[in-house]
Amino acid sequence: MPKYQATLLIELKEGILDPQGRAVEGVLKDLGHPVDSVRVGKVLEVVFPAETLLEAEEKARAMGKLLANPVMEVFTLEALKELP
């Protein structure tokens, strides 16, 4: 069965406070990098079997929905590729 790699991006929803992002922003400014804002999220790379690309996409989206907290996070399927 073919294997696929999905890259999932999980971010905080707009309006949700991001204390980790604020801390990173402060450090960058202290080090001389003028930034307007920083938001911290998670990137997950998941390798899994699927029969077709369509099935792989469905599985990847299902995993994203399970891994993101729907109250405060959103997920995006950033990339999906078949592995050799």
C-alpha positions as CSV (number, residue, x, y, z in Angstrom):
1,M,0.0,0.0,0.0
2,P,1.4,3.5,-0.9
3,K,2.6,5.8,1.9
4,Y,1.8,9.5,2.1
5,Q,3.3,12.3,4.1
6,A,0.9,15.1,5.2
7,T,2.1,18.4,6.7
8,L,-0.4,19.9,9.1
9,L,-0.3,23.4,10.4
10,I,-2.1,24.1,13.7
11,E,-2.6,27.7,14.7
12,L,-4.4,29.7,17.3
13,K,-7.7,31.3,16.1
14,E,-7.7,35.0,15.6
15,G,-8.5,36.8,18.9
16,I,-7.0,34.0,21.0
17,L,-4.1,35.4,23.2
18,D,-0.7,33.9,22.3
19,P,1.6,34.4,25.3
20,Q,4.4,32.3,23.7
21,G,4.2,34.4,20.5
22,R,4.4,37.6,22.7
23,A,7.5,36.2,24.4
24,V,9.2,35.4,21.1
25,E,8.3,38.8,19.8
26,G,9.9,40.5,22.8
27,V,13.1,38.5,22.5
28,L,13.3,39.3,18.7
29,K,12.9,43.0,19.5
30,D,15.4,42.9,22.3
31,L,17.9,41.3,19.8
32,G,17.4,44.1,17.3
33,H,14.9,42.6,14.9
34,P,12.0,45.0,14.4
35,V,8.9,42.8,14.2
36,D,5.2,43.8,14.3
37,S,3.9,40.6,15.8
38,V,4.7,36.9,16.2
39,R,2.2,34.0,16.5
40,V,3.4,30.5,17.5
41,G,1.8,27.3,16.1
42,K,2.6,23.7,15.5
43,V,3.7,21.9,12.3
44,L,3.2,18.1,12.2
45,E,4.5,15.8,9.6
46,V,2.6,12.5,9.6
47,V,3.4,9.5,7.4
48,F,0.6,6.9,6.9
49,P,-0.7,4.4,4.4
50,A,-3.6,5.1,2.0
51,E,-4.8,3.4,-1.2
52,T,-5.2,6.7,-3.2
53,L,-4.4,10.4,-3.0
54,L,-8.1,11.2,-2.3
55,E,-8.1,8.7,0.6
56,A,-4.8,10.2,1.9
57,E,-6.3,13.7,1.9
58,E,-9.4,12.5,3.7
59,K,-7.3,10.8,6.4
60,A,-5.0,13.8,6.7
61,R,-8.0,16.2,7.2
62,A,-9.5,13.8,9.8
63,M,-6.2,13.7,11.7
64,G,-6.1,17.5,11.6
65,K,-9.6,17.8,13.1
66,L,-8.6,15.4,15.9
67,L,-5.3,17.1,16.7
68,A,-6.6,20.7,16.7
69,N,-8.6,22.0,19.7
70,P,-11.7,23.4,17.9
71,V,-12.4,25.9,20.6
72,M,-9.1,27.8,20.1
73,E,-7.2,26.3,17.1
74,V,-7.6,25.9,13.4
75,F,-5.7,23.5,11.2
76,T,-4.5,23.7,7.6
77,L,-3.4,20.8,5.4
78,E,-0.2,22.5,4.1
79,A,1.1,19.7,1.9
80,L,0.4,16.1,1.0
81,K,2.7,13.9,-1.1
82,E,3.2,10.2,-1.9
83,L,6.4,8.8,-0.7
84,P,8.6,6.7,-2.9
